Amino acid sequence: MLGFWLTIVSLFVLVPGAVMVVLGVRMTRRSSAVPRVPIEAVVVDFTNFTRPSRVTFDYPAPDGTWLRATRVCGLVSIRRRGWFVAPGDRLTVYVNPASPLDVSLGDVGGVRSLGGIALILAGSMFGLFGIAQVVLMAVTRAR
């Protein structure tokens, strides 16, 4: 009877764990459907002490004017001078040439990447728990 319940528990934990890992990998590897061009931007403001971090930056538009945008940083991809991000620091942003207001910090700096990593970690924990249950089931049946 114990083996039956351990099998049920392991299946209800292993399957969601595997699905979470696969979804997390897909989230971190998914590239934007819109072609983007890398452009050098200048940091205007950065929240060093709050989570999630927000960065405000200026970047050149194709017509030569400068645009300003604020984005949430999942993982900081900004080149720093010292411990903190300061106004004037440079970062690479990715702009949609057809719509210059559509700007992104890229796959590494986005919130989607952080969510994918969290899903991979949670799925791995579920999977390890499920494997431990299967091993426990095998050990108890061997006795």
N, CA, C and O atoms as a GROMACS GRO file, in nm:
protein
  572
    1MET      N    1   0.081  -0.119   0.000
    1MET     CA    2   0.000   0.000   0.000
    1MET      C    3   0.086   0.127   0.000
    1MET      O    4   0.052   0.226  -0.064
    2LEU      N    5   0.199   0.122   0.073
    2LEU     CA    6   0.289   0.237   0.076
    2LEU      C    7   0.346   0.266  -0.062
    2LEU      O    8   0.361   0.381  -0.103
    3GLY      N    9   0.379   0.157  -0.135
    3GLY     CA   10   0.434   0.173  -0.269
    3GLY      C   11   0.337   0.242  -0.364
    3GLY      O   12   0.379   0.321  -0.448
    4PHE      N   13   0.210   0.213  -0.351
    4PHE     CA   14   0.108   0.277  -0.435
    4PHE      C   15   0.107   0.427  -0.411
    4PHE      O   16   0.106   0.505  -0.506
    5TRP      N   17   0.105   0.468  -0.284
    5TRP     CA   18   0.100   0.610  -0.253
    5TRP      C   19   0.228   0.682  -0.293
    5TRP      O   20   0.223   0.796  -0.339
    6LEU      N   21   0.342   0.617  -0.277
    6LEU     CA   22   0.467   0.680  -0.319
    6LEU      C   23   0.471   0.694  -0.470
    6LEU      O   24   0.526   0.792  -0.521
    7THR      N   25   0.414   0.598  -0.543
    7THR     CA   26   0.409   0.609  -0.689
    7THR      C   27   0.321   0.726  -0.730
    7THR      O   28   0.357   0.803  -0.819
    8ILE      N   29   0.207   0.740  -0.666
    8ILE     CA   30   0.117   0.852  -0.697
    8ILE      C   31   0.185   0.985  -0.667
    8ILE      O   32   0.180   1.078  -0.748
    9VAL      N   33   0.248   0.995  -0.550
    9VAL     CA   34   0.316   1.120  -0.511
    9VAL      C   35   0.428   1.151  -0.608
    9VAL      O   36   0.444   1.265  -0.651
   10SER      N   37   0.508   1.050  -0.643
   10SER     CA   38   0.620   1.076  -0.733
   10SER      C   39   0.572   1.119  -0.871
   10SER      O   40   0.634   1.204  -0.934
   11LEU      N   41   0.461   1.061  -0.920
   11LEU     CA   42   0.408   1.102  -1.051
   11LEU      C   43   0.352   1.243  -1.047
   11LEU      O   44   0.369   1.320  -1.142
   12PHE      N   45   0.285   1.278  -0.937
   12PHE     CA   46   0.230   1.413  -0.925
   12PHE      C   47   0.338   1.518  -0.901
   12PHE      O   48   0.310   1.637  -0.909
   13VAL      N   49   0.459   1.475  -0.871
   13VAL     CA   50   0.568   1.568  -0.849
   13VAL      C   51   0.665   1.566  -0.968
   13VAL      O   52   0.712   1.672  -1.010
   14LEU      N   53   0.696   1.449  -1.022
   14LEU     CA   54   0.790   1.439  -1.132
   14LEU      C   55   0.737   1.503  -1.261
   14LEU      O   56   0.810   1.574  -1.330
   15VAL      N   57   0.612   1.478  -1.293
   15VAL     CA   58   0.556   1.531  -1.417
   15VAL      C   59   0.550   1.685  -1.414
   15VAL      O   60   0.599   1.748  -1.508
   16PRO      N   61   0.493   1.747  -1.310
   16PRO     CA   62   0.497   1.895  -1.309
   16PRO      C   63   0.640   1.950  -1.304
   16PRO      O   64   0.668   2.055  -1.361
   17GLY      N   65   0.731   1.880  -1.236
   17GLY     CA   66   0.870   1.926  -1.231
   17GLY      C   67   0.932   1.927  -1.370
   17GLY      O   68   0.999   2.023  -1.407
   18ALA      N   69   0.910   1.820  -1.446
   18ALA     CA   70   0.964   1.814  -1.583
   18ALA      C   71   0.902   1.921  -1.671
   18ALA      O   72   0.971   1.984  -1.752
   19VAL      N   73   0.771   1.943  -1.657
   19VAL     CA   74   0.704   2.047  -1.737
   19VAL      C   75   0.759   2.184  -1.701
   19VAL      O   76   0.781   2.266  -1.790
   20MET      N   77   0.781   2.211  -1.573
   20MET     CA   78   0.835   2.341  -1.531
   20MET      C   79   0.975   2.364  -1.587
   20MET      O   80   1.007   2.475  -1.629
   21VAL      N   81   1.059   2.261  -1.587
   21VAL     CA   82   1.195   2.276  -1.642
   21VAL      C   83   1.188   2.305  -1.791
   21VAL      O   84   1.257   2.394  -1.839
   22VAL      N   85   1.105   2.233  -1.864
   22VAL     CA   86   1.094   2.254  -2.009
   22VAL      C   87   1.041   2.395  -2.038
   22VAL      O   88   1.095   2.463  -2.125
   23LEU      N   89   0.938   2.439  -1.966
   23LEU     CA   90   0.885   2.574  -1.987
   23LEU      C   91   0.988   2.682  -1.951
   23LEU      O   92   0.997   2.784  -2.019
   24GLY      N   93   1.064   2.659  -1.844
   24GLY     CA   94   1.168   2.755  -1.805
   24GLY      C   95   1.276   2.768  -1.909
   24GLY      O   96   1.323   2.878  -1.939
   25VAL      N   97   1.318   2.655  -1.966
   25VAL     CA   98   1.420   2.659  -2.072
   25VAL      C   99   1.365   2.731  -2.194
   25VAL      O  100   1.436   2.810  -2.257
   26ARG      N  101   1.240   2.703  -2.228
   26ARG     CA  102   1.180   2.771  -2.344
   26ARG      C  103   1.168   2.922  -2.320
   26ARG      O  104   1.188   3.001  -2.412
   27MET      N  105   1.135   2.960  -2.197
   27MET     CA  106   1.123   3.103  -2.165
   27MET      C  107   1.257   3.175  -2.177
   27MET      O  108   1.263   3.286  -2.231
   28THR      N  109   1.363   3.113  -2.129
   28THR     CA  110   1.493   3.180  -2.132
   28THR      C  111   1.552   3.182  -2.272
   28THR      O  112   1.629   3.273  -2.305
   29ARG      N  113   1.517   3.085  -2.356
   29ARG     CA  114   1.574   3.080  -2.491
   29ARG      C  115   1.489   3.148  -2.596
   29ARG      O  116   1.536   3.171  -2.707
   30ARG      N  117   1.365   3.181  -2.563
   30ARG     CA  118   1.276   3.240  -2.662
   30ARG      C  119   1.326   3.379  -2.700
   30ARG      O  120   1.342   3.466  -2.614
   31SER      N  121   1.349   3.398  -2.826
   31SER     CA  122   1.391   3.529  -2.871
   31SER      C  123   1.268   3.609  -2.913
   31SER      O  124   1.160   3.553  -2.935
   32SER      N  125   1.284   3.734  -2.922
   32SER     CA  126   1.174   3.821  -2.960
   32SER      C  127   1.131   3.791  -3.103
   32SER      O  128   1.214   3.761  -3.188
   33ALA      N  129   1.001   3.798  -3.128
   33ALA     CA  130   0.949   3.773  -3.263
   33ALA      C  131   0.979   3.889  -3.356
   33ALA      O  132   0.972   3.874  -3.478
   34VAL      N  133   1.013   4.003  -3.299
   34VAL     CA  134   1.042   4.122  -3.379
   34VAL      C  135   1.193   4.135  -3.395
   34VAL      O  136   1.267   4.124  -3.296
   35PRO      N  137   1.241   4.158  -3.518
   35PRO     CA  138   1.386   4.179  -3.533
   35PRO      C  139   1.427   4.310  -3.465
   35PRO      O  140   1.363   4.413  -3.481
   36ARG      N  141   1.535   4.303  -3.388
   36ARG     CA  142   1.582   4.421  -3.314
   36ARG      C  143   1.727   4.452  -3.349
   36ARG      O  144   1.804   4.365  -3.388
   37VAL      N  145   1.761   4.578  -3.334
   37VAL     CA  146   1.895   4.627  -3.362
   37VAL      C  147   1.959   4.672  -3.232
   37VAL      O  148   1.898   4.748  -3.157
   38PRO      N  149   2.083   4.628  -3.203
   38PRO     CA  150   2.149   4.676  -3.080
   38PRO      C  151   2.194   4.822  -3.094
   38PRO      O  152   2.252   4.861  -3.195
   39ILE      N  153   2.165   4.900  -2.990
   39ILE     CA  154   2.202   5.042  -2.989
   39ILE      C  155   2.260   5.075  -2.852
   39ILE      O  156   2.213   5.024  -2.750
   40GLU      N  157   2.361   5.158  -2.851
   40GLU     CA  158   2.423   5.203  -2.726
   40GLU      C  159   2.337   5.311  -2.662
   40GLU      O  160   2.304   5.411  -2.726
   41ALA      N  161   2.300   5.291  -2.535
   41ALA     CA  162   2.218   5.388  -2.462
   41ALA      C  163   2.295   5.440  -2.342
   41ALA      O  164   2.397   5.384  -2.302
   42VAL      N  165   2.246   5.549  -2.285
   42VAL     CA  166   2.309   5.612  -2.170
   42VAL      C  167   2.211   5.610  -2.053
   42VAL      O  168   2.095   5.650  -2.067
   43VAL      N  169   2.258   5.563  -1.937
   43VAL     CA  170   2.174   5.556  -1.819
   43VAL      C  171   2.147   5.696  -1.766
   43VAL      O  172   2.240   5.776  -1.749
   44VAL      N  173   2.020   5.725  -1.740
   44VAL     CA  174   1.980   5.852  -1.680
   44VAL      C  175   1.952   5.832  -1.531
   44VAL      O  176   1.991   5.914  -1.448
   45ASP      N  177   1.884   5.721  -1.498
   45ASP     CA  178   1.851   5.692  -1.359
   45ASP      C  179   1.845   5.541  -1.342
   45ASP      O  180   1.804   5.469  -1.433
   46PHE      N  181   1.886   5.494  -1.224
   46PHE     CA  182   1.881   5.351  -1.194
   46PHE      C  183   1.850   5.335  -1.047
   46PHE      O  184   1.910   5.402  -0.963
   47THR      N  185   1.756   5.247  -1.013
   47THR     CA  186   1.721   5.224  -0.873
   47THR      C  187   1.811   5.112  -0.820
   47THR      O  188   1.783   4.994  -0.840
   48ASN      N  189   1.918   5.150  -0.752
   48ASN     CA  190   2.016   5.054  -0.701
   48ASN      C  191   1.964   4.974  -0.583
   48ASN      O  192   2.008   4.860  -0.563
   49PHE      N  193   1.873   5.029  -0.504
   49PHE     CA  194   1.837   4.967  -0.378
   49PHE      C  195   1.694   4.914  -0.373
   49PHE      O  196   1.646   4.880  -0.265
   50THR      N  197   1.625   4.906  -0.484
   50THR     CA  198   1.490   4.853  -0.485
   50THR      C  199   1.483   4.732  -0.576
   50THR      O  200   1.561   4.717  -0.670
   51ARG      N  201   1.388   4.645  -0.545
   51ARG     CA  202   1.365   4.528  -0.630
   51ARG      C  203   1.220   4.530  -0.672
   51ARG      O  204   1.133   4.544  -0.585
   52PRO      N  205   1.189   4.516  -0.795
   52PRO     CA  206   1.281   4.498  -0.906
   52PRO      C  207   1.347   4.630  -0.943
   52PRO      O  208   1.290   4.737  -0.925
   53SER      N  209   1.468   4.619  -0.994
   53SER     CA  210   1.543   4.738  -1.034
   53SER      C  211   1.480   4.797  -1.159
   53SER      O  212   1.435   4.726  -1.248
   54ARG      N  213   1.479   4.929  -1.164
   54ARG     CA  214   1.430   5.000  -1.283
   54ARG      C  215   1.543   5.085  -1.337
   54ARG      O  216   1.619   5.146  -1.262
   55VAL      N  217   1.553   5.089  -1.468
   55VAL     CA  218   1.655   5.171  -1.532
   55VAL      C  219   1.586   5.266  -1.630
   55VAL      O  220   1.500   5.225  -1.709
   56THR      N  221   1.624   5.393  -1.624
   56THR     CA  222   1.578   5.492  -1.720
   56THR      C  223   1.699   5.529  -1.805
   56THR      O  224   1.806   5.558  -1.752
   57PHE      N  225   1.682   5.526  -1.936
   57PHE     CA  226   1.795   5.550  -2.026
   57PHE      C  227   1.751   5.630  -2.147
   57PHE      O  228   1.634   5.628  -2.187
   58ASP      N  229   1.848   5.699  -2.206
   58ASP     CA  230   1.829   5.771  -2.332
   58ASP      C  231   1.898   5.692  -2.442
   58ASP      O  232   2.006   5.637  -2.422
   59TYR      N  233   1.835   5.688  -2.559
   59TYR     CA  234   1.894   5.617  -2.673
   59TYR      C  235   1.859   5.693  -2.801
   59TYR      O  236   1.755   5.758  -2.809
   60PRO      N  237   1.946   5.684  -2.901
   60PRO     CA  238   1.921   5.758  -3.026
   60PRO      C  239   1.819   5.685  -3.114
   60PRO      O  240   1.823   5.563  -3.130
   61ALA      N  241   1.728   5.763  -3.171
   61ALA     CA  242   1.631   5.710  -3.267
   61ALA      C  243   1.695   5.715  -3.406
   61ALA      O  244   1.794   5.785  -3.426
   62PRO      N  245   1.639   5.641  -3.503
   62PRO     CA  246   1.696   5.642  -3.639
   62PRO      C  247   1.699   5.781  -3.703
   62PRO      O  248   1.784   5.807  -3.788
   63ASP      N  249   1.608   5.872  -3.665
   63ASP     CA  250   1.606   6.005  -3.725
   63ASP      C  251   1.703   6.102  -3.657
   63ASP      O  252   1.710   6.219  -3.697
   64GLY      N  253   1.776   6.057  -3.556
   64GLY     CA  254   1.875   6.140  -3.490
   64GLY      C  255   1.829   6.201  -3.359
   64GLY      O  256   1.912   6.252  -3.284
   65THR      N  257   1.701   6.196  -3.329
   65THR     CA  258   1.653   6.248  -3.201
   65THR      C  259   1.682   6.145  -3.091
   65THR      O  260   1.708   6.028  -3.118
   66TRP      N  261   1.678   6.193  -2.967
   66TRP     CA  262   1.702   6.104  -2.853
   66TRP      C  263   1.569   6.073  -2.786
   66TRP      O  264   1.486   6.161  -2.766
   67LEU      N  265   1.550   5.947  -2.753
   67LEU     CA  266   1.429   5.902  -2.685
   67LEU      C  267   1.465   5.854  -2.546
   67LEU      O  268   1.579   5.813  -2.520
   68ARG      N  269   1.367   5.858  -2.455
   68ARG     CA  270   1.389   5.813  -2.317
   68ARG      C  271   1.290   5.700  -2.286
   68ARG      O  272   1.174   5.706  -2.325
   69ALA      N  273   1.340   5.598  -2.217
   69ALA     CA  274   1.256   5.486  -2.178
   69ALA      C  275   1.293   5.439  -2.039
   69ALA      O  276   1.407   5.456  -1.995
   70THR      N  277   1.197   5.380  -1.969
   70THR     CA  278   1.220   5.318  -1.838
   70THR      C  279   1.179   5.173  -1.848
   70THR      O  280   1.069   5.142  -1.894
   71ARG      N  281   1.266   5.084  -1.804
   71ARG     CA  282   1.238   4.941  -1.810
   71ARG      C  283   1.275   4.876  -1.677
   71ARG      O  284   1.359   4.928  -1.603
   72VAL      N  285   1.211   4.763  -1.648
   72VAL     CA  286   1.242   4.684  -1.530
   72VAL      C  287   1.353   4.587  -1.566
   72VAL      O  288   1.348   4.522  -1.671
   73CYS      N  289   1.455   4.577  -1.480
   73CYS     CA  290   1.567   4.486  -1.504
   73CYS      C  291   1.543   4.357  -1.428
   73CYS      O  292   1.528   4.359  -1.305
   74GLY      N  293   1.538   4.244  -1.500
   74GLY     CA  294   1.533   4.115  -1.431
   74GLY      C  295   1.671   4.079  -1.379
   74GLY      O  296   1.689   4.058  -1.259
   75LEU      N  297   1.766   4.073  -1.467
   75LEU     CA  298   1.907   4.052  -1.433
   75LEU      C  299   1.984   4.170  -1.491
   75LEU      O  300   1.968   4.205  -1.608
   76VAL      N  301   2.065   4.231  -1.410
   76VAL     CA  302   2.132   4.353  -1.455
   76VAL      C  303   2.235   4.319  -1.562
   76VAL      O  304   2.324   4.237  -1.541
   77SER      N  305   2.221   4.384  -1.677
   77SER     CA  306   2.315   4.364  -1.787
   77SER      C  307   2.385   4.494  -1.822
   77SER      O  308   2.424   4.518  -1.936
   78ILE      N  309   2.399   4.579  -1.721
   78ILE     CA  310   2.459   4.710  -1.742
   78ILE      C  311   2.604   4.707  -1.698
   78ILE      O  312   2.636   4.658  -1.590
   79ARG      N  313   2.692   4.761  -1.782
   79ARG     CA  314   2.832   4.772  -1.744
   79ARG      C  315   2.844   4.878  -1.635
   79ARG      O  316   2.801   4.992  -1.653
   80ARG      N  317   2.903   4.841  -1.522
   80ARG     CA  318   2.908   4.929  -1.406
   80ARG      C  319   3.048   4.986  -1.386
   80ARG      O  320   3.148   4.928  -1.427
   81ARG      N  321   3.050   5.100  -1.323
   81ARG     CA  322   3.175   5.157  -1.273
   81ARG      C  323   3.168   5.149  -1.122
   81ARG      O  324   3.109   5.235  -1.058
   82GLY      N  325   3.228   5.046  -1.066
   82GLY     CA  326   3.220   5.028  -0.922
   82GLY      C  327   3.101   4.942  -0.886
   82GLY      O  328   3.057   4.859  -0.965
   83TRP      N  329   3.049   4.960  -0.765
   83TRP     CA  330   2.942   4.876  -0.713
   83TRP      C  331   2.805   4.914  -0.767
   83TRP      O  332   2.717   4.828  -0.777
   84PHE      N  333   2.784   5.040  -0.801
   84PHE     CA  334   2.651   5.087  -0.836
   84PHE      C  335   2.645   5.134  -0.980
   84PHE      O  336   2.747   5.169  -1.040
   85VAL      N  337   2.525   5.134  -1.035
   85VAL     CA  338   2.502   5.192  -1.167
   85VAL      C  339   2.479   5.340  -1.146
   85VAL      O  340   2.400   5.380  -1.060
   86ALA      N  341   2.548   5.422  -1.223
   86ALA     CA  342   2.540   5.566  -1.207
   86ALA      C  343   2.495   5.630  -1.338
   86ALA      O  344   2.515   5.572  -1.445
   87PRO      N  345   2.434   5.747  -1.331
   87PRO     CA  346   2.400   5.817  -1.455
   87PRO      C  347   2.525   5.837  -1.540
   87PRO      O  348   2.632   5.873  -1.489
   88GLY      N  349   2.511   5.814  -1.668
   88GLY     CA  350   2.624   5.825  -1.760
   88GLY      C  351   2.682   5.690  -1.800
   88GLY      O  352   2.755   5.680  -1.898
   89ASP      N  353   2.650   5.585  -1.723
   89ASP     CA  354   2.696   5.450  -1.761
   89ASP      C  355   2.630   5.410  -1.892
   89ASP      O  356   2.520   5.455  -1.925
   90ARG      N  357   2.697   5.326  -1.966
   90ARG     CA  358   2.648   5.280  -2.097
   90ARG      C  359   2.586   5.142  -2.085
   90ARG      O  360   2.628   5.060  -2.004
   91LEU      N  361   2.485   5.117  -2.168
   91LEU     CA  362   2.429   4.984  -2.180
   91LEU      C  363   2.380   4.964  -2.323
   91LEU      O  364   2.352   5.060  -2.394
   92THR      N  365   2.370   4.840  -2.362
   92THR     CA  366   2.320   4.807  -2.495
   92THR      C  367   2.173   4.773  -2.484
   92THR      O  368   2.133   4.687  -2.404
   93VAL      N  369   2.091   4.841  -2.563
   93VAL     CA  370   1.948   4.813  -2.571
   93VAL      C  371   1.917   4.766  -2.712
   93VAL      O  372   1.994   4.788  -2.804
   94TYR      N  373   1.803   4.700  -2.727
   94TYR     CA  374   1.765   4.644  -2.856
   94TYR      C  375   1.636   4.711  -2.901
   94TYR      O  376   1.534   4.703  -2.833
   95VAL      N  377   1.643   4.777  -3.017
   95VAL     CA  378   1.533   4.860  -3.066
   95VAL      C  379   1.473   4.797  -3.192
   95VAL      O  380   1.544   4.746  -3.278
   96ASN      N  381   1.341   4.802  -3.200
   96ASN     CA  382   1.270   4.761  -3.321
   96ASN      C  383   1.284   4.874  -3.423
   96ASN      O  384   1.235   4.984  -3.397
   97PRO      N  385   1.350   4.852  -3.538
   97PRO     CA  386   1.371   4.961  -3.635
   97PRO      C  387   1.239   5.018  -3.689
   97PRO      O  388   1.232   5.135  -3.724
   98ALA      N  389   1.135   4.936  -3.698
   98ALA     CA  390   1.007   4.983  -3.750
   98ALA      C  391   0.933   5.069  -3.648
   98ALA      O  392   0.851   5.152  -3.686
   99SER      N  393   0.960   5.049  -3.520
   99SER     CA  394   0.895   5.125  -3.414
   99SER      C  395   0.999   5.160  -3.308
   99SER      O  396   1.019   5.081  -3.215
  100PRO      N  397   1.065   5.275  -3.319
  100PRO     CA  398   1.174   5.309  -3.226
  100PRO      C  399   1.134   5.316  -3.079
  100PRO      O  400   1.221   5.308  -2.992
  101LEU      N  401   1.006   5.330  -3.048
  101LEU     CA  402   0.962   5.332  -2.909
  101LEU      C  403   0.958   5.192  -2.849
  101LEU      O  404   0.947   5.177  -2.727
  102ASP      N  405   0.966   5.088  -2.932
  102ASP     CA  406   0.968   4.949  -2.888
  102ASP      C  407   1.112   4.910  -2.859
  102ASP      O  408   1.184   4.867  -2.949
  103VAL      N  409   1.153   4.927  -2.734
  103VAL     CA  410   1.291   4.903  -2.692
  103VAL      C  411   1.294   4.798  -2.583
  103VAL      O  412   1.203   4.790  -2.500
  104SER      N  413   1.400   4.716  -2.584
  104SER     CA  414   1.412   4.607  -2.488
  104SER      C  415   1.555   4.604  -2.433
  104SER      O  416   1.650   4.648  -2.499
  105LEU      N  417   1.568   4.551  -2.311
  105LEU     CA  418   1.702   4.534  -2.253
  105LEU      C  419   1.767   4.406  -2.303
  105LEU      O  420   1.882   4.378  -2.269
  106GLY      N  421   1.697   4.328  -2.381
  106GLY     CA  422   1.753   4.204  -2.433
  106GLY      C  423   1.709   4.085  -2.351
  106GLY      O  424   1.642   4.101  -2.249
  107ASP      N  425   1.746   3.967  -2.396
  107ASP     CA  426   1.704   3.844  -2.330
  107ASP      C  427   1.762   3.829  -2.190
  107ASP      O  428   1.692   3.784  -2.100
  108VAL      N  429   1.888   3.867  -2.170
  108VAL     CA  430   1.951   3.849  -2.039
  108VAL      C  431   1.898   3.950  -1.938
  108VAL      O  432   1.882   3.917  -1.821
  109GLY      N  433   1.870   4.070  -1.983
  109GLY     CA  434   1.826   4.174  -1.890
  109GLY      C  435   1.677   4.177  -1.866
  109GLY      O  436   1.630   4.258  -1.787
  110GLY      N  437   1.602   4.091  -1.933
  110GLY     CA  438   1.458   4.097  -1.922
  110GLY      C  439   1.402   4.018  -1.806
  110GLY      O  440   1.468   3.931  -1.750
  111VAL      N  441   1.279   4.051  -1.772
  111VAL     CA  442   1.210   3.982  -1.664
  111VAL      C  443   1.177   3.839  -1.707
  111VAL      O  444   1.173   3.749  -1.623
  112ARG      N  445   1.154   3.817  -1.839
  112ARG     CA  446   1.125   3.684  -1.888
  112ARG      C  447   1.239   3.588  -1.857
  112ARG      O  448   1.214   3.472  -1.822
  113SER      N  449   1.362   3.634  -1.868
  113SER     CA  450   1.476   3.549  -1.838
  113SER      C  451   1.479   3.509  -1.691
  113SER      O  452   1.507   3.394  -1.658
  114LEU      N  453   1.450   3.604  -1.603
  114LEU     CA  454   1.448   3.576  -1.459
  114LEU      C  455   1.336   3.477  -1.425
  114LEU      O  456   1.355   3.387  -1.343
  115GLY      N  457   1.220   3.493  -1.488
  115GLY     CA  458   1.110   3.400  -1.466
  115GLY      C  459   1.144   3.260  -1.514
  115GLY      O  460   1.107   3.161  -1.451
  116GLY      N  461   1.214   3.251  -1.627
  116GLY     CA  462   1.256   3.121  -1.678
  116GLY      C  463   1.353   3.051  -1.584
  116GLY      O  464   1.344   2.930  -1.563
  117ILE      N  465   1.445   3.127  -1.530
  117ILE     CA  466   1.541   3.069  -1.436
  117ILE      C  467   1.470   3.022  -1.310
  117ILE      O  468   1.502   2.916  -1.256
  118ALA      N  469   1.372   3.099  -1.262
  118ALA     CA  470   1.295   3.059  -1.144
  118ALA      C  471   1.217   2.931  -1.172
  118ALA      O  472   1.209   2.843  -1.085
  119LEU      N  473   1.159   2.919  -1.291
  119LEU     CA  474   1.086   2.797  -1.326
  119LEU      C  475   1.179   2.676  -1.333
  119LEU      O  476   1.143   2.568  -1.288
  120ILE      N  477   1.298   2.695  -1.388
  120ILE     CA  478   1.395   2.585  -1.396
  120ILE      C  479   1.433   2.539  -1.255
  120ILE      O  480   1.439   2.419  -1.228
  121LEU      N  481   1.460   2.633  -1.166
  121LEU     CA  482   1.498   2.597  -1.029
  121LEU      C  483   1.384   2.527  -0.955
  121LEU      O  484   1.406   2.427  -0.888
  122ALA      N  485   1.262   2.580  -0.967
  122ALA     CA  486   1.148   2.518  -0.900
  122ALA      C  487   1.120   2.380  -0.957
  122ALA      O  488   1.091   2.287  -0.882
  123GLY      N  489   1.128   2.366  -1.089
  123GLY     CA  490   1.107   2.236  -1.152
  123GLY      C  491   1.212   2.135  -1.111
  123GLY      O  492   1.182   2.017  -1.093
  124SER      N  493   1.336   2.181  -1.097
  124SER     CA  494   1.443   2.092  -1.052
  124SER      C  495   1.418   2.043  -0.910
  124SER      O  496   1.442   1.927  -0.878
  125MET      N  497   1.370   2.134  -0.824
  125MET     CA  498   1.339   2.094  -0.686
  125MET      C  499   1.225   1.992  -0.684
  125MET      O  500   1.231   1.893  -0.611
  126PHE      N  501   1.122   2.016  -0.764
  126PHE     CA  502   1.012   1.920  -0.773
  126PHE      C  503   1.065   1.785  -0.822
  126PHE      O  504   1.030   1.681  -0.767
  127GLY      N  505   1.150   1.789  -0.924
  127GLY     CA  506   1.205   1.665  -0.979
  127GLY      C  507   1.289   1.589  -0.878
  127GLY      O  508   1.279   1.467  -0.867
  128LEU      N  509   1.373   1.660  -0.804
  128LEU     CA  510   1.455   1.594  -0.702
  128LEU      C  511   1.368   1.532  -0.592
  128LEU      O  512   1.398   1.423  -0.544
  129PHE      N  513   1.263   1.601  -0.554
  129PHE     CA  514   1.172   1.546  -0.453
  129PHE      C  515   1.104   1.420  -0.507
  129PHE      O  516   1.089   1.321  -0.434
  130GLY      N  517   1.062   1.423  -0.634
  130GLY     CA  518   0.999   1.306  -0.694
  130GLY      C  519   1.094   1.188  -0.705
  130GLY      O  520   1.054   1.074  -0.680
  131ILE      N  521   1.219   1.215  -0.742
  131ILE     CA  522   1.320   1.108  -0.750
  131ILE      C  523   1.345   1.050  -0.611
  131ILE      O  524   1.360   0.929  -0.596
  132ALA      N  525   1.350   1.136  -0.510
  132ALA     CA  526   1.370   1.087  -0.373
  132ALA      C  527   1.254   0.996  -0.333
  132ALA      O  528   1.275   0.895  -0.265
  133GLN      N  529   1.133   1.029  -0.374
  133GLN     CA  530   1.018   0.945  -0.343
  133GLN      C  531   1.028   0.809  -0.412
  133GLN      O  532   0.995   0.706  -0.353
  134VAL      N  533   1.072   0.809  -0.537
  134VAL     CA  534   1.087   0.683  -0.610
  134VAL      C  535   1.195   0.596  -0.544
  134VAL      O  536   1.177   0.475  -0.531
  135VAL      N  537   1.305   0.657  -0.504
  135VAL     CA  538   1.412   0.581  -0.436
  135VAL      C  539   1.360   0.527  -0.304
  135VAL      O  540   1.388   0.412  -0.269
  136LEU      N  541   1.288   0.607  -0.230
  136LEU     CA  542   1.230   0.560  -0.104
  136LEU      C  543   1.136   0.442  -0.128
  136LEU      O  544   1.135   0.347  -0.050
  137MET      N  545   1.058   0.449  -0.233
  137MET     CA  546   0.966   0.341  -0.268
  137MET      C  547   1.045   0.213  -0.299
  137MET      O  548   1.008   0.105  -0.254
  138ALA      N  549   1.153   0.226  -0.377
  138ALA     CA  550   1.233   0.110  -0.413
  138ALA      C  551   1.300   0.048  -0.290
  138ALA      O  552   1.308  -0.074  -0.280
  139VAL      N  553   1.347   0.131  -0.198
  139VAL     CA  554   1.412   0.080  -0.078
  139VAL      C  555   1.313   0.008   0.012
  139VAL      O  556   1.345  -0.097   0.066
  140THR      N  557   1.193   0.064   0.028
  140THR     CA  558   1.093   0.000   0.114
  140THR      C  559   1.041  -0.130   0.053
  140THR      O  560   1.006  -0.223   0.127
  141ARG      N  561   1.034  -0.139  -0.079
  141ARG     CA  562   0.990  -0.263  -0.143
  141ARG      C  563   1.097  -0.372  -0.134
  141ARG      O  564   1.065  -0.491  -0.129
  142ALA      N  565   1.223  -0.332  -0.130
  142ALA     CA  566   1.332  -0.429  -0.124
  142ALA      C  567   1.339  -0.497   0.013
  142ALA      O  568   1.394  -0.607   0.025
  143ARG      N  569   1.285  -0.433   0.113
  143ARG     CA  570   1.291  -0.490   0.250
  143ARG      C  571   1.190  -0.596   0.271
  143ARG      O  572   1.183  -0.653   0.380
   0.00000   0.00000   0.00000
